[in-house]
Amino acid sequence: MEGQAKQAYFVNEAFTYEEPPQGGGGGGADALHRRKSGGGNKELQLDMGGFKKGQEMAGGNGSDSLPPSMDFDDILPLIGEFGRYQKLLFICMIPFSFFVAFVYFSQIFLTLIPEQHWCHVPELDGLDVEARLALSIPMTNGEYNNCYMYDVNYTDILAQGKVMADPKWPQVKCRHGWSYNFTEIPYATVATEQNWVCDDAALPTYAQSIFFLGAIVGGLLFGWVADRFGRIPALIGTNMMGLLAGVGTAFVSNFWEFAIMRFFVGFAFDNCFTMMYILVLEYVGPKYRTFVANMSIAIFFTGAACLLPWIAYFLADWKLLAIVTSAPLLLAIFTPFVVPESARWLVSQGKVDKAVGILKKLEKGNGRQVPPQTYQIFTDSCKRMQEQEAQNGKYSVLDLFKSPRLRRTTLLLIVIWMAISLVFDGHVRNVGSLGLDIFFTFTLACFTELPADTLLTVILDRFGRRWLACSSMVLSGVFSLLATVVPVGIYSAALAIMGRFFVNISYNIGLQWAAEVLPTVVRAQAVAFIHIMGYVASIIAPFVVYLANISQALPLIILGILGIIGGLLALLLPETLNHVLPQTLSDGEEFGRGQSIWDFPCLAKQVDDDEDEKRNADVEEVRSQAFVRGTQTGASLNASTGGELRSSILRRSTKSRNSTKL
């Protein structure tokens, strides 16, 4: 009984005990791995005495026992969870964080259009701005019209000495292009050079949506490359695509050339960072993954995003900006000299020896010593796990829709993630409609990533996913709606930025939650599918922001309503914190059954390890009072991770830790 309750999901320790399958003839224990000091040196040895103890606990004998089992999360503490080598990899995330920020945000500053722009009248070039406007531009609602001019002979008007227009004069659309006030935006952009205003005002929106189409295609393409040829080739390939198309953007001469370049730049989003992000998380021990996952975004990505508007401001040249924000992607070609290939991918390809070679390199870099028999146990375990992965290959995303509860959960995840993606991207691109300086406002809005990620690092594994996702989404919606009822300016901007802060939290919860709720056998494919559906929602986001041309309040109203709806829908999903994660489709169908919407993980009584060791707890009591930590506990994966999630960290050892259900 006690053995069943305590399956030892010790995510942050290097030992695992698993209960034997029930109903067998002789029984037996799988393994117990313990980390133990080896004398006065740094050698870490495997305590096989613990394995014998595991046999005794299960009541089996040595001849009937299963072979020892060890996965990546078991061996990482032996070679160092966050040693010198992992710290170097963490630092190597900096350039890739800049890459993804530049790829994602640069188009905003390439297509900025000053709010003040008017029809250009060549005959009036000799006059100052105010005189030209007074004589040639009609007034609409107390402001000069952006798209119409008076249809008169301006040579004759000047000869007559007139300085003010007659409102009764006929009007016509701009004939000779536009003049722009570059006071607030101190440089010409591709949009102003090619006059994407008035009838063509939607062209930047189309280009942004085409960018996200490229992200979908690129995610599928480089996902295949990553699975077929490895993560490093895919990482280099996606960055090289971003480099070539990004630099090519500086040489376009019309909208369709620009759109094509942005389509191929989209190939790099967000794989140019995600693959590196996942690679680093693979080699960081479970104890430090929460820190690395969230702080790499909070510090590096946020820093790059806050820096970008000022790069654009001081360069004051959109072509140079396109080159400067794309050229650094060339650094990705040096990745193989510093970053190892994914050991998990090597194992999946049957190259276990190469994976072990990489782990030995980490061991040496961290100044550790691991005995050969430990690597042998790891190798044997990997081969068995590879066989089990091959069995899982027969499942597909379609299997999620064949049973009622799992179908409901999957549809909820899709709708919620699409809402989060649309609201997040909508807030990112709506900063230009908040009535303040866009460079300052964008910087402040992006800075909210730092406190959001830092706060999430502290509270996610304490308060759980469901109520945090719900409350953050609802608060994002509430602040967005409040921003529409106050005067445009500092108050509306402050409230909208608070909406951005809370949707940052939701975004960072969303994809990890999906990875935890979905069963192991289809988790990789399902997370990739949900992520792609998020891109589909992001395609719509620029059009939501474009509604500001009709009313400045419309985008925030839509984002607010979607945020509240998405947050309330989140309450219908099961909580995953401290629960055994589902492995099979049947596990997924039953996962969360019996949970109350008012369950709060932080209020639940935790299992007392000492009492478990004394075997005083009845398993049924344990089932009702406590939760067993799942594989994602203590290893929060940031939701800005993209389609590559299907390939590595999400294949953490749910097989070894979740094989026995309570």
TILUM-810585 format. One line per field, with one value per residue (C-alpha): residue number from 1; residue in three letters; x, y, z. Coordinates in pm, whole numbers. Last residue first. Example, Ala and Ser with C-alpha at 12.3 -4.5 7.8 and 13.67 -1.06 7.14 Angstrom:
! TILUM-810585
gunu: c(2;1)
ropa: c(SER;ALA)
u: c(1367;1230)
v: c(-106;-450)
w: c(714;780)
***
This chain:
! TILUM-810585
gunu: c(662;661;660;659;658;657;656;655;654;653;652;651;650;649;648;647;646;645;644;643;642;641;640;639;638;637;636;635;634;633;632;631;630;629;628;627;626;625;624;623;622;621;620;619;618;617;616;615;614;613;612;611;610;609;608;607;606;605;604;603;602;601;600;599;598;597;596;595;594;593;592;591;590;589;588;587;586;585;584;583;582;581;580;579;578;577;576;575;574;573;572;571;570;569;568;567;566;565;564;563;562;561;560;559;558;557;556;555;554;553;552;551;550;549;548;547;546;545;544;543;542;541;540;539;538;537;536;535;534;533;532;531;530;529;528;527;526;525;524;523;522;521;520;519;518;517;516;515;514;513;512;511;510;509;508;507;506;505;504;503;502;501;500;499;498;497;496;495;494;493;492;491;490;489;488;487;486;485;484;483;482;481;480;479;478;477;476;475;474;473;472;471;470;469;468;467;466;465;464;463;462;461;460;459;458;457;456;455;454;453;452;451;450;449;448;447;446;445;444;443;442;441;440;439;438;437;436;435;434;433;432;431;430;429;428;427;426;425;424;423;422;421;420;419;418;417;416;415;414;413;412;411;410;409;408;407;406;405;404;403;402;401;400;399;398;397;396;395;394;393;392;391;390;389;388;387;386;385;384;383;382;381;380;379;378;377;376;375;374;373;372;371;370;369;368;367;366;365;364;363;362;361;360;359;358;357;356;355;354;353;352;351;350;349;348;347;346;345;344;343;342;341;340;339;338;337;336;335;334;333;332;331;330;329;328;327;326;325;324;323;322;321;320;319;318;317;316;315;314;313;312;311;310;309;308;307;306;305;304;303;302;301;300;299;298;297;296;295;294;293;292;291;290;289;288;287;286;285;284;283;282;281;280;279;278;277;276;275;274;273;272;271;270;269;268;267;266;265;264;263;262;261;260;259;258;257;256;255;254;253;252;251;250;249;248;247;246;245;244;243;242;241;240;239;238;237;236;235;234;233;232;231;230;229;228;227;226;225;224;223;222;221;220;219;218;217;216;215;214;213;212;211;210;209;208;207;206;205;204;203;202;201;200;199;198;197;196;195;194;193;192;191;190;189;188;187;186;185;184;183;182;181;180;179;178;177;176;175;174;173;172;171;170;169;168;167;166;165;164;163;162;161;160;159;158;157;156;155;154;153;152;151;150;149;148;147;146;145;144;143;142;141;140;139;138;137;136;135;134;133;132;131;130;129;128;127;126;125;124;123;122;121;120;119;118;117;116;115;114;113;112;111;110;109;108;107;106;105;104;103;102;101;100;99;98;97;96;95;94;93;92;91;90;89;88;87;86;85;84;83;82;81;80;79;78;77;76;75;74;73;72;71;70;69;68;67;66;65;64;63;62;61;60;59;58;57;56;55;54;53;52;51;50;49;48;47;46;45;44;43;42;41;40;39;38;37;36;35;34;33;32;31;30;29;28;27;26;25;24;23;22;21;20;19;18;17;16;15;14;13;12;11;10;9;8;7;6;5;4;3;2;1)
ropa: c(LEU;LYS;THR;SER;ASN;ARG;SER;LYS;THR;SER;ARG;ARG;LEU;ILE;SER;SER;ARG;LEU;GLU;GLY;GLY;THR;SER;ALA;ASN;LEU;SER;ALA;GLY;THR;GLN;THR;GLY;ARG;VAL;PHE;ALA;GLN;SER;ARG;VAL;GLU;GLU;VAL;ASP;ALA;ASN;ARG;LYS;GLU;ASP;GLU;ASP;ASP;ASP;VAL;GLN;LYS;ALA;LEU;CYS;PRO;PHE;ASP;TRP;ILE;SER;GLN;GLY;ARG;GLY;PHE;GLU;GLU;GLY;ASP;SER;LEU;THR;GLN;PRO;LEU;VAL;HIS;ASN;LEU;THR;GLU;PRO;LEU;LEU;LEU;ALA;LEU;LEU;GLY;GLY;ILE;ILE;GLY;LEU;ILE;GLY;LEU;ILE;ILE;LEU;PRO;LEU;ALA;GLN;SER;ILE;ASN;ALA;LEU;TYR;VAL;VAL;PHE;PRO;ALA;ILE;ILE;SER;ALA;VAL;TYR;GLY;MET;ILE;HIS;ILE;PHE;ALA;VAL;ALA;GLN;ALA;ARG;VAL;VAL;THR;PRO;LEU;VAL;GLU;ALA;ALA;TRP;GLN;LEU;GLY;ILE;ASN;TYR;SER;ILE;ASN;VAL;PHE;PHE;ARG;GLY;MET;ILE;ALA;LEU;ALA;ALA;SER;TYR;ILE;GLY;VAL;PRO;VAL;VAL;THR;ALA;LEU;LEU;SER;PHE;VAL;GLY;SER;LEU;VAL;MET;SER;SER;CYS;ALA;LEU;TRP;ARG;ARG;GLY;PHE;ARG;ASP;LEU;ILE;VAL;THR;LEU;LEU;THR;ASP;ALA;PRO;LEU;GLU;THR;PHE;CYS;ALA;LEU;THR;PHE;THR;PHE;PHE;ILE;ASP;LEU;GLY;LEU;SER;GLY;VAL;ASN;ARG;VAL;HIS;GLY;ASP;PHE;VAL;LEU;SER;ILE;ALA;MET;TRP;ILE;VAL;ILE;LEU;LEU;LEU;THR;THR;ARG;ARG;LEU;ARG;PRO;SER;LYS;PHE;LEU;ASP;LEU;VAL;SER;TYR;LYS;GLY;ASN;GLN;ALA;GLU;GLN;GLU;GLN;MET;ARG;LYS;CYS;SER;ASP;THR;PHE;ILE;GLN;TYR;THR;GLN;PRO;PRO;VAL;GLN;ARG;GLY;ASN;GLY;LYS;GLU;LEU;LYS;LYS;LEU;ILE;GLY;VAL;ALA;LYS;ASP;VAL;LYS;GLY;GLN;SER;VAL;LEU;TRP;ARG;ALA;SER;GLU;PRO;VAL;VAL;PHE;PRO;THR;PHE;ILE;ALA;LEU;LEU;LEU;PRO;ALA;SER;THR;VAL;ILE;ALA;LEU;LEU;LYS;TRP;ASP;ALA;LEU;PHE;TYR;ALA;ILE;TRP;PRO;LEU;LEU;CYS;ALA;ALA;GLY;THR;PHE;PHE;ILE;ALA;ILE;SER;MET;ASN;ALA;VAL;PHE;THR;ARG;TYR;LYS;PRO;GLY;VAL;TYR;GLU;LEU;VAL;LEU;ILE;TYR;MET;MET;THR;PHE;CYS;ASN;ASP;PHE;ALA;PHE;GLY;VAL;PHE;PHE;ARG;MET;ILE;ALA;PHE;GLU;TRP;PHE;ASN;SER;VAL;PHE;ALA;THR;GLY;VAL;GLY;ALA;LEU;LEU;GLY;MET;MET;ASN;THR;GLY;ILE;LEU;ALA;PRO;ILE;ARG;GLY;PHE;ARG;ASP;ALA;VAL;TRP;GLY;PHE;LEU;LEU;GLY;GLY;VAL;ILE;ALA;GLY;LEU;PHE;PHE;ILE;SER;GLN;ALA;TYR;THR;PRO;LEU;ALA;ALA;ASP;ASP;CYS;VAL;TRP;ASN;GLN;GLU;THR;ALA;VAL;THR;ALA;TYR;PRO;ILE;GLU;THR;PHE;ASN;TYR;SER;TRP;GLY;HIS;ARG;CYS;LYS;VAL;GLN;PRO;TRP;LYS;PRO;ASP;ALA;MET;VAL;LYS;GLY;GLN;ALA;LEU;ILE;ASP;THR;TYR;ASN;VAL;ASP;TYR;MET;TYR;CYS;ASN;ASN;TYR;GLU;GLY;ASN;THR;MET;PRO;ILE;SER;LEU;ALA;LEU;ARG;ALA;GLU;VAL;ASP;LEU;GLY;ASP;LEU;GLU;PRO;VAL;HIS;CYS;TRP;HIS;GLN;GLU;PRO;ILE;LEU;THR;LEU;PHE;ILE;GLN;SER;PHE;TYR;VAL;PHE;ALA;VAL;PHE;PHE;SER;PHE;PRO;ILE;MET;CYS;ILE;PHE;LEU;LEU;LYS;GLN;TYR;ARG;GLY;PHE;GLU;GLY;ILE;LEU;PRO;LEU;ILE;ASP;ASP;PHE;ASP;MET;SER;PRO;PRO;LEU;SER;ASP;SER;GLY;ASN;GLY;GLY;ALA;MET;GLU;GLN;GLY;LYS;LYS;PHE;GLY;GLY;MET;ASP;LEU;GLN;LEU;GLU;LYS;ASN;GLY;GLY;GLY;SER;LYS;ARG;ARG;HIS;LEU;ALA;ASP;ALA;GLY;GLY;GLY;GLY;GLY;GLY;GLN;PRO;PRO;GLU;GLU;TYR;THR;PHE;ALA;GLU;ASN;VAL;PHE;TYR;ALA;GLN;LYS;ALA;GLN;GLY;GLU;MET)
u: c(-254;-122;211;400;428;789;967;753;693;1065;1093;971;828;1180;1270;1082;731;854;1016;685;744;863;699;514;804;869;823;1056;976;673;671;733;444;443;209;-96;-223;-529;-773;-524;-318;-619;-677;-311;-320;-45;166;429;714;883;553;528;868;777;467;253;130;-198;-382;-416;-150;-305;-637;-947;-1249;-1329;-1352;-1154;-1345;-1217;-902;-735;-977;-966;-596;-521;-719;-511;-198;54;-142;48;46;-84;115;27;-195;-529;-800;-947;-1289;-1146;-947;-1274;-1318;-977;-1035;-1368;-1213;-918;-1136;-1357;-1058;-881;-1201;-1256;-886;-894;-1218;-1119;-919;-1220;-1230;-856;-813;-968;-618;-530;-788;-652;-300;-429;-592;-267;-184;-487;-344;-9;-182;-326;34;112;-186;-59;296;159;-50;236;468;198;53;173;243;-116;-218;-269;100;201;-110;-22;328;181;-45;149;390;115;-107;169;240;-138;-117;155;-10;-333;-125;17;-337;-415;-106;-172;-531;-414;-115;-305;-655;-904;-1050;-1323;-1124;-836;-1084;-1162;-796;-757;-1051;-928;-579;-736;-944;-640;-428;-705;-785;-425;-335;-651;-578;-200;-96;-58;283;459;360;430;801;891;565;666;997;830;576;829;1061;798;654;961;802;521;766;983;682;547;879;929;560;539;192;-165;-222;-266;100;108;-152;101;218;-128;-277;4;-79;-457;-436;-197;-399;-726;-570;-431;-774;-953;-700;-682;-1061;-1081;-826;-1006;-1342;-1191;-1025;-1358;-1552;-1318;-1207;-1082;-742;-676;-665;-341;-168;-77;127;451;389;528;848;874;858;1148;1347;1276;1427;1736;1761;1745;2033;2243;2164;2256;2582;2647;2614;2841;3112;3144;3061;3330;3255;3458;3168;3333;3430;3075;2938;3174;3069;2707;2800;2970;2665;2452;2699;2680;2300;2277;1950;1780;1564;1881;2044;1731;1749;2118;2033;2344;2607;2637;2974;3135;2804;2659;2912;2674;2423;2638;2490;2171;2355;2293;1914;1855;2132;2015;1649;1747;1978;1689;1457;1693;1677;1966;1903;1530;1545;1812;1602;1297;1502;1655;1340;1284;1646;1640;1307;1441;1758;1628;1272;1301;1622;1488;1184;1335;1667;1508;1238;1494;1725;1615;1534;1901;2005;2117;1776;1691;1982;1860;1505;1605;1833;1544;1313;1531;1546;1241;1022;1000;1272;1029;857;1159;1053;707;860;1067;763;559;832;857;478;469;716;1087;1255;1625;1621;1394;1671;1870;1583;1522;1883;1928;1593;1661;2008;1851;1611;1890;2130;1871;1754;2111;2159;1833;1898;1870;1525;1343;1495;1445;1080;1031;1219;956;647;754;865;527;345;592;559;186;275;477;188;-26;228;240;-139;-140;133;-87;-405;-335;-340;-660;-543;-176;94;278;576;836;603;547;912;997;1117;1283;1226;893;765;870;854;542;468;382;179;157;83;-286;-440;-812;-1035;-1234;-1443;-1418;-1697;-1460;-1289;-918;-720;-413;-547;-313;-498;-180;-153;-504;-427;-126;-327;-582;-848;-941;-901;-714;-820;-654;-519;-787;-674;-835;-1144;-1377;-1259;-1081;-994;-630;-495;-476;-458;-233;16;27;84;364;559;511;744;623;273;260;380;69;136;-172;-143;33;14;-22;332;352;566;636;995;946;664;846;1130;919;927;1255;1436;1303;1382;1740;1804;1706;1933;2223;2168;2110;2485;2500;2281;2504;2806;2617;2541;2911;3019;2767;2390;2265;2606;2712;2530;2236;2192;2173;1826;1666;1814;1670;1773;1612;1758;1661;1334;1340;1243;1583;1639;1323;998;824;802;976;1238;1313;1345;1588;1791;1801;1910;2198;2283;2402;2528;2841;2923;3295;3388;3652;3656;3478;3227;2934;2597;2318;2060;1894;1612;1496;1212;1094;960;639;644;326;217;-109;44;334;625;638;899;1191;1386;1707;1891;1695;1497;1219;1181;868;915;630;509;146;198;479;260;0)
v: c(574;512;345;437;803;846;614;676;1040;1074;1398;1384;1731;1855;1730;1724;1859;2170;2258;2417;2720;2816;3166;2938;2921;2565;2523;2259;2240;2027;1914;1551;1520;1566;1328;1499;1464;1421;1200;966;955;838;566;462;418;604;446;289;420;567;721;885;1039;1157;1346;1380;1732;1870;2069;2445;2541;2301;2493;2289;2513;2380;2040;1747;1422;1343;1545;1283;1001;1050;1135;815;626;795;678;867;1113;1327;1224;1529;1778;2067;1947;2121;2008;2244;2405;2695;2795;2880;3171;3309;3275;3459;3740;3779;3766;4045;4261;4206;4299;4613;4702;4681;4884;5176;5368;5362;5303;5327;5144;4847;4780;4628;4354;4307;4265;3997;3773;3609;3567;3338;3108;3122;2998;2713;2625;2601;2372;2141;2137;2057;1774;1618;1602;1500;1212;911;1127;1226;1594;1789;1857;1984;2200;2355;2428;2602;2829;2934;3176;3325;3377;3561;3783;3839;3994;4244;4336;4428;4640;4807;4881;5043;5262;5359;5459;5677;5831;5925;5859;5960;5675;5432;5230;5150;4992;4731;4634;4629;4389;4164;4130;4069;3788;3632;3654;3517;3221;3121;3148;2960;2668;2643;2577;2802;2689;2566;2880;3122;3206;3160;3332;3644;3658;3600;3879;4115;4086;4060;4397;4555;4496;4741;5003;4979;4994;5299;5484;5421;5470;5816;5831;5814;5441;5351;5273;5025;4811;4575;4398;4410;4233;3978;3882;3890;3677;3426;3396;3352;3092;2911;2909;2784;2508;2398;2389;2177;1934;1906;1842;1577;1414;1407;1268;1008;999;1359;1309;1017;1266;1406;1082;747;470;633;538;189;342;553;230;85;403;383;34;156;456;235;21;330;479;153;149;514;433;131;360;557;930;1185;1557;1865;2039;2043;1676;1570;1784;1610;1276;1369;1445;1107;937;1092;975;621;632;699;508;803;872;859;1122;1337;1310;1402;1717;1827;2007;2389;2559;2473;2362;2712;2902;2923;3097;3410;3497;3591;3912;4044;4062;4349;4563;4494;4579;4883;5006;4992;5164;5453;5657;5456;5628;5558;5207;5102;5274;5069;4746;4784;4700;4386;4276;4325;4143;3849;3826;3894;3765;3515;3353;3399;3183;2867;2895;2947;2684;2445;2469;2173;1964;1964;2174;1982;1953;2312;2430;2239;2360;2726;2675;2521;2796;3087;3079;2852;3151;3283;3203;3099;3435;3600;3404;3559;3897;3881;3786;4071;4326;4210;4226;4578;4739;4824;4576;4609;4635;4330;4119;4159;4005;3737;3624;3641;3487;3193;3160;3154;2874;2669;2704;2590;2310;2187;2201;2024;1711;1582;1422;1547;1895;1916;1816;2083;2315;2271;2264;2565;2744;2697;2827;3113;3206;3245;3461;3695;3702;3839;4115;4199;4219;4462;4673;4682;4791;5163;5129;5329;5584;5509;5276;5565;5375;5582;5617;5242;5153;5388;5749;5861;6069;5923;6191;6492;6316;6497;6335;6471;6252;6147;6365;6310;6285;6215;6502;6782;7057;7403;7479;7475;7783;7754;8019;8215;8369;8602;8578;8457;8184;8061;8079;7855;7633;7547;7371;7020;7062;6775;6439;6144;6255;6512;6797;6781;6945;6659;6662;6972;7010;7030;7276;7634;7590;7286;7464;7768;7552;7359;7657;7773;7722;7367;7495;7405;7052;6969;6666;6521;6494;6298;6338;5997;5916;5574;5297;5012;4912;4982;4729;4490;4468;4304;3929;3892;4134;3967;3622;3716;3896;3585;3386;3613;3570;3193;3134;3264;2972;2733;2865;2822;2465;2393;2551;2355;2372;2015;1850;1513;1315;1557;1507;1126;1096;1367;1205;861;571;230;-71;-409;-570;-801;-1170;-1312;-1059;-1133;-947;-789;-450;-286;-562;-507;-133;-200;-408;-114;109;-128;-59;283;439;641;1008;1079;1419;1291;1239;907;858;1077;919;991;718;519;285;52;-138;-343;-695;-896;-1277;-1345;-1009;-840;-507;-370;-294;37;283;426;712;879;1186;1448;1746;1553;1308;1137;865;622;678;586;247;160;251;0)
w: c(-772;-1122;-1187;-1502;-1420;-1328;-1567;-1871;-1793;-1837;-2017;-2372;-2337;-2299;-2645;-2969;-2942;-2767;-3101;-3202;-2988;-2647;-2554;-2316;-2066;-1942;-1569;-1433;-1065;-1132;-1497;-1416;-1181;-805;-629;-486;-135;82;-108;-270;47;242;-13;7;384;558;830;605;821;512;416;756;702;353;464;154;102;233;-33;11;-245;-496;-495;-579;-636;-984;-823;-955;-988;-1334;-1393;-1611;-1702;-2080;-2066;-1879;-2144;-2413;-2235;-2027;-1816;-1562;-1197;-1016;-810;-1042;-1326;-1266;-1504;-1766;-1723;-1523;-1831;-2006;-1765;-1857;-2230;-2205;-1998;-2233;-2544;-2408;-2322;-2654;-2841;-2631;-2657;-3036;-3060;-2835;-3095;-3328;-3704;-3765;-3433;-3617;-3753;-3414;-3470;-3823;-3685;-3441;-3704;-3814;-3444;-3412;-3679;-3502;-3186;-3391;-3474;-3102;-3051;-3325;-3187;-2840;-2986;-3184;-2884;-2637;-2840;-2638;-2332;-2266;-2288;-1966;-1897;-2239;-2258;-1923;-2044;-2348;-2149;-1840;-2006;-2219;-1917;-1731;-2030;-2053;-1707;-1796;-2127;-1948;-1710;-2021;-2136;-1799;-1811;-2175;-2097;-1810;-1992;-2303;-2425;-2157;-1950;-2055;-2310;-2076;-1835;-2100;-2134;-1755;-1724;-2004;-1859;-1519;-1669;-1836;-1520;-1299;-1522;-1593;-1224;-1126;-1357;-1350;-990;-688;-563;-874;-1062;-776;-776;-1142;-1233;-1044;-1226;-1561;-1505;-1345;-1647;-1922;-1813;-1972;-2310;-2230;-2101;-2411;-2644;-2462;-2482;-2853;-2932;-2776;-2623;-2755;-2698;-3064;-3139;-2849;-3025;-3180;-2863;-2706;-3008;-3004;-2647;-2696;-3010;-2856;-2534;-2724;-2955;-2649;-2485;-2797;-2864;-2500;-2477;-2793;-2649;-2315;-2482;-2709;-2407;-2226;-2522;-2674;-3038;-3068;-2908;-3143;-3431;-3290;-3383;-3227;-3395;-3284;-2921;-2986;-3122;-2808;-2603;-2800;-2747;-2374;-2364;-2548;-2320;-2011;-2137;-2200;-1859;-1685;-1880;-1798;-1428;-1470;-1606;-1279;-1286;-1210;-1192;-1284;-1454;-1795;-1756;-1673;-1955;-2197;-2049;-2120;-2480;-2519;-2367;-2639;-2902;-2763;-2764;-3135;-3183;-3350;-3044;-2833;-3054;-3022;-2645;-2648;-2843;-3027;-2823;-2813;-2843;-3176;-3327;-3266;-3476;-3773;-3544;-3545;-3885;-3702;-3608;-3963;-3925;-3681;-3833;-4190;-4136;-3927;-4203;-4444;-4197;-4133;-3810;-3661;-3328;-3311;-3457;-3207;-2944;-3036;-3020;-2673;-2475;-2684;-2643;-2267;-2237;-2434;-2224;-1873;-1837;-2121;-2001;-1649;-1710;-1852;-1668;-1326;-1368;-1511;-1210;-998;-1304;-1414;-1712;-2021;-2183;-2091;-2308;-2611;-2555;-2560;-2859;-3051;-2932;-3036;-3417;-3399;-3323;-3581;-3835;-4107;-4052;-4216;-4524;-4523;-4440;-4757;-4964;-4813;-4888;-5249;-5269;-5125;-5361;-5396;-5164;-5085;-4705;-4677;-4833;-4511;-4320;-4582;-4577;-4200;-4110;-4340;-4188;-3843;-3938;-4095;-3803;-3551;-3781;-3826;-3445;-3363;-3566;-3922;-3943;-3634;-3652;-4028;-3986;-3720;-3954;-4222;-3998;-3795;-4110;-4273;-3965;-3914;-4281;-4232;-3934;-4157;-4406;-4122;-4063;-4434;-4451;-4159;-4322;-4637;-4455;-4502;-4881;-4937;-4679;-4613;-4742;-4909;-5051;-4868;-4570;-4534;-4595;-4313;-4307;-3987;-3675;-3561;-3324;-3534;-3870;-3990;-4323;-4668;-4897;-5262;-5558;-5626;-5280;-5300;-5418;-5257;-5409;-5246;-5000;-4703;-4854;-4792;-4609;-4722;-5045;-5232;-5564;-5729;-5466;-5549;-5922;-5881;-5649;-5915;-5706;-5592;-5219;-5056;-4914;-4739;-4404;-4321;-4098;-3756;-3602;-3682;-4043;-4180;-4549;-4660;-4920;-4791;-4416;-4453;-4675;-4446;-4140;-4307;-4436;-4792;-5089;-5145;-5222;-5592;-5512;-5303;-5081;-4917;-4542;-4270;-3893;-3731;-3838;-4006;-3862;-4105;-4028;-3659;-3619;-3852;-3600;-3329;-3394;-3581;-3350;-3035;-3177;-3262;-2933;-2738;-2972;-2886;-2510;-2505;-2511;-2155;-2043;-2237;-2047;-1721;-1824;-1876;-1549;-1345;-1333;-1276;-1253;-1393;-1123;-1106;-1483;-1458;-1313;-1526;-1834;-1759;-1537;-1494;-1316;-1466;-1352;-1052;-1072;-978;-702;-511;-469;-172;-329;-37;-36;-403;-350;-72;-311;-547;-261;-207;-569;-462;-782;-730;-761;-764;-631;-390;-14;-13;-289;-197;-275;-519;-501;-773;-679;-949;-1110;-817;-838;-850;-871;-1061;-1187;-1088;-1014;-1211;-982;-800;-914;-724;-869;-766;-868;-682;-803;-970;-684;-805;-548;-622;-267;-265;-420;-182;111;0)
***
